[in-house]
C-alpha cells in the first residue's frame, strides 16, 4: 500500500566555472536557435534560446577549457513516497472510499555550495544564499481519483522547481510553480471527454542581463473530445484558451486561442500513423523580438498561426524499422515552412 525510496549522497570536490560558446551546425542537428534581439548582427550569449522547431535548431553549446575552479560541497537527495489505496478495494466504509485514491510524491535536491571551511555541508535543506553556487530543486505531488479507470477520473498535480547556475558572466536563476487539474470520463466506450486547467508562475532572474528578468503568470483551460474507433485507432478534437502576463518590465501580455484535431492509428503488425493540425490565434501586447516575447509566444508570431505534423513508423523486419516525420507551420507574416526527416534503425 505504501512504497518509499530514499537516496542521499554527500561529497566534496572542485568544479570549473562554466564558460561556453555556441557553434553553428546543420539545421535540425542542433539544440539552440539565435535571436538577434538588439539587431546588431552580433551573436551574444543571452540571445540564444532552445529551438522551438527542428529547422531552427542550428546551434550547439560547447563548453570551453577553463583553469578557474571553485572548491565545493555537493548534496544530493531523492525521495519518493507512493500511496496505493487500491489495496483496500475489498474493504468497507472509509477504507473502501480511500481505495479510490492514489498519491505519488517526489522530491529531488541537488545543491552545490562553496567550500570555505573544513566542515562538511550535510543538510540538503539548509539555506545559505551567500555560498550557494548551483541548485536543482524539484518537488512534485500527484493525487489521483479513479487512476487509469477513465470513469470520472480526476488528477491534481502540484509542481515546484528551482534552478540556479553560476556562469562566467554571473548567476542565472529560474523558478516555476504550477497547479494542474485534469478530468476524464468515458461515455459508452467510444467518447472520451477530457478537461484540463492549469495555473502557473515562471520567474527568471539574471545578474548580468536585465532583459532576461521576468515573472510570468499563466492561466490555461483546455477541453478535449476523443472518439475511440478501437484500441488501435482514435480521433481527437481539442481547444485551448490561455492567458500569460509578465508582471515586470514592459508588462507584456498574451491571449491565445488554439483549435485543433489529431488522430492516431496503429496495428499489431508494427504500423503507426499519427497526425495533428493546430490553428493558433495570438493576441500579444509587447515586443515579440525580446526574450520575454519569445517565452510567451513560444517561437510563433503575433496573429494567426498554423502548425501541423505527420508521423509514420513501420517495422520492416524484426530487427529493422523506418520512421518518416513531417512538420509544417505558417503565420501571417512568414511563408510556409516544411521540415521532413527520415530515420532507419537497425537493432543488433
C-alpha positions as CSV (number, residue, x, y, z in Angstrom):
1,X,0.0,0.0,0.0
2,X,2.9,2.4,0.8
3,X,6.2,2.4,-1.1
4,X,9.1,4.7,-0.4
5,X,12.6,5.2,-1.8
6,X,15.4,7.4,-0.4
7,X,18.8,8.3,-2.0
8,X,21.3,10.6,-0.3
9,X,24.8,11.5,-1.3
10,X,27.3,14.0,0.0
11,X,30.7,14.8,-1.5
12,X,33.4,17.5,-1.8
13,X,35.4,18.5,-4.8
14,X,36.0,21.2,-7.3
15,X,34.0,22.3,-10.3
16,X,35.1,24.5,-13.2
17,X,33.5,27.9,-13.6
18,X,31.4,27.3,-16.7
19,X,32.4,29.2,-19.9
20,X,30.8,28.3,-23.1
21,X,30.0,29.4,-26.6
22,X,27.6,28.3,-29.4
23,X,28.7,26.7,-32.7
24,X,26.6,26.5,-35.8
25,X,25.7,23.1,-37.3
26,X,23.4,21.9,-40.0
27,X,19.7,22.7,-39.4
28,X,18.0,20.1,-37.3
29,X,21.3,18.8,-35.9
30,X,21.5,21.4,-33.1
31,X,19.5,22.3,-30.0
32,X,19.5,26.1,-29.9
33,X,18.5,29.0,-32.1
34,X,19.8,32.5,-32.3
35,X,17.5,35.6,-32.0
36,X,19.2,38.9,-32.7
37,X,17.2,40.8,-30.2
38,X,19.2,44.1,-30.5
39,X,19.6,43.9,-34.3
40,X,23.4,44.5,-34.1
41,X,24.2,41.3,-36.1
42,X,26.5,40.1,-33.3
43,X,25.9,36.8,-31.6
44,X,25.7,37.3,-27.8
45,X,25.3,34.6,-25.2
46,X,21.9,36.0,-23.9
47,X,20.4,35.8,-27.4
48,X,20.4,32.0,-27.7
49,X,17.2,30.1,-26.9
50,X,16.2,26.4,-27.1
51,X,14.8,25.9,-30.6
52,X,11.0,25.6,-30.8
53,X,11.0,23.9,-34.2
54,X,13.5,21.5,-35.8
55,X,14.5,23.7,-38.7
56,X,15.6,26.4,-36.3
57,X,17.9,24.1,-34.3
58,X,21.2,25.3,-35.8
59,X,23.5,25.7,-32.8
60,X,25.0,23.5,-30.1
61,X,26.5,24.6,-26.8
62,X,30.2,23.9,-26.4
63,X,32.0,24.3,-23.1
64,X,35.4,25.9,-23.2
65,X,38.6,24.8,-21.4
66,X,38.8,26.6,-18.1
67,X,41.5,26.8,-15.4
68,X,39.3,28.6,-12.8
69,X,38.0,26.1,-10.3
70,X,35.7,26.5,-7.3
71,X,36.0,24.3,-4.2
72,X,32.5,22.9,-3.4
73,X,30.4,20.7,-1.3
74,X,27.6,18.8,-3.0
75,X,24.4,17.4,-1.6
76,X,22.0,15.1,-3.4
77,X,18.7,13.9,-2.0
78,X,16.0,12.0,-3.9
79,X,12.8,10.9,-2.0
80,X,9.7,9.3,-3.4
81,X,6.6,8.2,-1.5
82,X,3.6,6.4,-3.0
83,X,0.3,5.6,-1.5
84,X,-1.9,3.0,-3.4
85,X,-5.3,2.9,-1.9
86,X,-6.3,0.0,-4.2
87,X,-5.0,-2.3,-1.5
88,X,-8.3,-1.6,0.3
89,X,-10.6,-2.3,-2.6
90,X,-12.3,-5.2,-0.9
91,X,-12.7,-3.3,2.4
92,X,-15.8,-1.4,3.6
93,X,-16.6,2.0,5.0
94,X,-13.9,4.7,5.0
95,X,-11.2,2.3,3.7
96,X,-13.4,1.5,0.7
97,X,-13.6,5.2,0.0
98,X,-9.8,5.5,0.2
99,X,-9.3,2.7,-2.2
100,X,-10.3,5.1,-5.0
101,X,-7.2,7.3,-4.4
102,X,-3.6,7.0,-5.5
103,X,-0.9,9.6,-4.4
104,X,2.7,9.9,-5.6
105,X,5.2,12.4,-4.1
106,X,8.7,13.0,-5.3
107,X,11.4,15.4,-4.1
108,X,14.8,15.9,-5.7
109,X,17.5,18.3,-4.4
110,X,20.9,18.7,-6.0
111,X,22.8,21.5,-4.3
112,X,26.4,22.9,-4.6
113,X,27.8,25.3,-2.1
114,X,31.3,27.0,-1.9
115,X,33.7,25.1,0.4
116,X,35.1,27.8,2.5
117,X,35.9,25.7,5.6
118,X,36.8,22.2,6.6
119,X,33.3,21.3,7.9
120,X,31.0,19.3,5.7
121,X,27.7,20.7,4.5
122,X,25.4,17.8,5.5
123,X,22.0,19.3,5.4
124,X,20.4,19.5,1.9
125,X,17.6,21.7,3.2
126,X,19.9,24.4,4.7
127,X,19.6,27.9,3.1
128,X,22.9,29.6,2.6
129,X,22.4,32.1,-0.2
130,X,25.9,33.6,0.0
131,X,27.7,30.3,-0.6
132,X,25.2,28.8,-3.0
133,X,26.7,28.0,-6.4
134,X,24.3,25.6,-8.1
135,X,20.8,24.3,-7.2
136,X,18.4,21.9,-8.9
137,X,15.3,21.5,-6.7
138,X,12.1,19.8,-7.8
139,X,9.0,18.9,-5.8
140,X,6.0,17.2,-7.4
141,X,2.9,15.7,-6.0
142,X,0.1,14.0,-8.0
143,X,-3.2,12.9,-6.4
144,X,-5.4,10.5,-8.5
145,X,-9.0,9.6,-8.1
146,X,-10.0,6.5,-10.1
147,X,-6.5,6.3,-11.5
148,X,-6.4,4.7,-15.0
149,X,-10.1,3.9,-15.0
150,X,-11.5,6.7,-17.3
151,X,-14.6,6.8,-15.1
152,X,-14.9,10.3,-13.6
153,X,-11.1,10.2,-13.2
154,X,-9.6,13.2,-11.6
155,X,-5.9,14.1,-11.2
156,X,-4.5,17.1,-9.3
157,X,-0.7,17.8,-9.7
158,X,1.4,20.4,-7.9
159,X,4.9,21.1,-9.2
160,X,7.5,23.4,-7.8
161,X,11.1,23.7,-9.2
162,X,14.0,26.0,-8.9
163,X,17.3,26.1,-10.8
164,X,20.4,28.2,-10.3
165,X,23.6,28.1,-12.3
166,X,26.8,30.1,-11.7
167,X,28.2,31.0,-15.2
168,X,31.2,33.1,-16.1
169,X,29.1,36.2,-16.6
170,X,27.1,35.8,-13.4
171,X,24.3,33.6,-12.0
172,X,21.1,32.6,-13.7
173,X,18.0,31.6,-11.6
174,X,14.7,30.1,-12.8
175,X,11.7,29.3,-10.6
176,X,8.5,27.5,-11.8
177,X,5.3,26.7,-9.9
178,X,2.1,25.2,-11.3
179,X,-1.2,23.7,-10.3
180,X,-2.9,21.4,-12.7
181,X,-6.3,19.7,-12.6
182,X,-7.4,17.0,-15.1
183,X,-10.7,15.3,-15.6
184,X,-11.5,12.3,-17.8
185,X,-14.7,10.3,-18.4
186,X,-15.5,7.6,-21.0
187,X,-19.1,7.6,-22.4
188,X,-20.5,4.4,-24.0
189,X,-16.9,3.1,-24.6
190,X,-16.5,5.4,-27.6
191,X,-16.5,9.0,-26.4
192,X,-13.7,10.2,-24.1
193,X,-14.3,13.6,-22.5
194,X,-11.2,15.3,-21.1
195,X,-10.7,18.7,-19.5
196,X,-7.6,20.3,-18.1
197,X,-7.0,23.6,-16.3
198,X,-3.6,24.9,-15.2
199,X,-2.3,27.9,-13.3
200,X,1.4,28.6,-13.4
201,X,4.1,31.1,-12.4
202,X,7.5,31.3,-14.1
203,X,10.3,33.6,-12.9
204,X,13.7,34.3,-14.3
205,X,16.5,36.3,-12.5
206,X,19.8,37.1,-14.3
207,X,22.6,39.1,-12.7
208,X,24.0,40.4,-15.9
209,X,21.1,40.7,-18.4
210,X,18.1,42.6,-17.3
211,X,16.2,41.7,-20.5
212,X,16.0,38.1,-19.2
213,X,14.3,39.1,-15.9
214,X,10.6,38.3,-16.0
215,X,7.8,37.0,-13.8
216,X,5.0,35.4,-15.9
217,X,1.7,34.3,-14.5
218,X,-0.3,31.9,-16.7
219,X,-3.9,30.5,-16.8
220,X,-5.0,27.8,-19.1
221,X,-8.2,25.9,-19.9
222,X,-8.2,23.0,-22.4
223,X,-11.1,20.7,-23.1
224,X,-10.7,17.7,-25.5
225,X,-13.1,15.2,-27.0
226,X,-11.9,11.9,-28.4
227,X,-13.8,9.3,-30.5
228,X,-12.3,5.8,-30.0
229,X,-12.8,3.6,-33.0
230,X,-10.9,0.7,-31.4
231,X,-8.0,0.1,-29.1
232,X,-5.7,0.9,-32.1
233,X,-7.4,4.0,-33.6
234,X,-8.8,7.3,-32.3
235,X,-9.7,10.8,-33.4
236,X,-9.5,13.9,-31.2
237,X,-10.8,17.5,-31.3
238,X,-9.4,20.0,-28.9
239,X,-9.5,23.6,-27.8
240,X,-7.2,25.6,-25.6
241,X,-7.6,29.1,-24.1
242,X,-4.7,30.6,-22.2
243,X,-3.6,33.9,-20.8
244,X,0.0,34.8,-19.9
245,X,1.1,38.1,-18.3
246,X,4.6,39.4,-17.4
247,X,4.4,41.5,-14.2
248,X,7.9,43.0,-14.6
249,X,9.5,45.4,-17.1
250,X,7.3,46.2,-20.1
251,X,4.3,44.2,-18.8
252,X,3.9,42.0,-21.9
253,X,0.6,40.1,-22.2
254,X,-0.6,37.3,-24.4
255,X,-4.1,35.9,-25.0
256,X,-4.0,32.7,-27.0
257,X,-6.8,30.5,-28.5
258,X,-6.0,27.2,-30.1
259,X,-8.2,24.9,-32.1
260,X,-7.0,21.5,-33.4
261,X,-7.6,18.0,-34.4
262,X,-5.4,14.9,-34.3
263,X,-5.6,11.1,-35.0
264,X,-3.8,8.0,-34.0
265,X,-3.7,4.7,-35.8
266,X,-1.5,1.7,-35.1
267,X,-1.7,-2.0,-36.0
268,X,-0.4,-5.2,-34.4
269,X,1.9,-5.6,-37.4
270,X,4.1,-2.6,-36.4
271,X,2.5,0.1,-38.5
272,X,1.8,3.5,-36.8
273,X,0.4,6.7,-38.2
274,X,-0.1,9.9,-36.1
275,X,-1.2,13.3,-37.3
276,X,-2.1,16.7,-35.7
277,X,-3.2,20.1,-37.0
278,X,-3.5,23.2,-34.8
279,X,-4.7,26.7,-35.5
280,X,-3.3,29.3,-33.1
281,X,-4.5,32.9,-32.7
282,X,-2.1,35.0,-30.6
283,X,-3.2,38.4,-29.3
284,X,0.1,39.8,-28.0
285,X,0.9,43.1,-26.4
286,X,4.6,44.0,-26.2
287,X,7.8,43.4,-28.2
288,X,7.9,40.0,-29.8
289,X,11.7,40.5,-30.5
290,X,12.7,40.1,-26.9
291,X,13.4,37.2,-24.5
292,X,10.1,37.7,-22.8
293,X,8.2,37.9,-26.1
294,X,9.9,34.6,-27.2
295,X,8.9,32.9,-23.9
296,X,5.3,34.0,-24.2
297,X,4.8,33.3,-28.0
298,X,6.9,30.0,-27.9
299,X,8.6,30.8,-31.2
300,X,5.3,31.7,-33.0
301,X,4.2,35.1,-34.3
302,X,1.5,37.5,-33.2
303,X,-1.7,37.0,-35.0
304,X,-2.8,33.8,-36.9
305,X,-0.6,30.7,-36.9
306,X,-1.0,27.1,-38.1
307,X,1.2,24.1,-37.3
308,X,0.8,20.5,-38.4
309,X,2.7,17.2,-38.0
310,X,2.6,13.8,-39.6
311,X,4.5,10.7,-38.3
312,X,4.7,7.4,-40.0
313,X,6.5,4.3,-38.4
314,X,6.8,0.8,-39.8
315,X,8.6,-2.3,-38.7
316,X,10.2,-3.7,-41.8
317,X,11.7,-6.8,-40.1
318,X,12.2,-7.9,-36.5
319,X,15.5,-6.0,-36.5
320,X,14.8,-3.1,-38.8
321,X,12.3,-0.2,-38.7
322,X,11.7,3.1,-40.5
323,X,10.2,6.4,-39.5
324,X,9.2,9.4,-41.5
325,X,8.4,12.7,-39.8
326,X,6.9,15.8,-41.5
327,X,6.3,19.1,-39.8
328,X,4.9,22.4,-41.2
329,X,3.9,25.8,-40.0
330,X,2.6,29.1,-41.3
331,X,2.0,32.6,-39.9
332,X,0.5,35.8,-41.3
333,X,4.0,37.4,-41.7
334,X,6.0,34.5,-43.0
335,X,5.9,31.9,-45.7
336,X,5.0,28.2,-45.1
337,X,8.0,26.2,-43.8
338,X,8.2,22.5,-44.4
339,X,10.5,20.1,-42.5
340,X,10.9,16.4,-43.0
341,X,13.2,13.7,-41.6
342,X,13.7,10.0,-42.4
343,X,15.2,7.6,-40.0
344,X,16.2,3.9,-40.5
345,X,17.1,2.0,-37.4
346,X,18.7,-1.4,-37.0
347,X,18.7,-3.5,-33.8
348,X,21.6,-5.8,-33.1
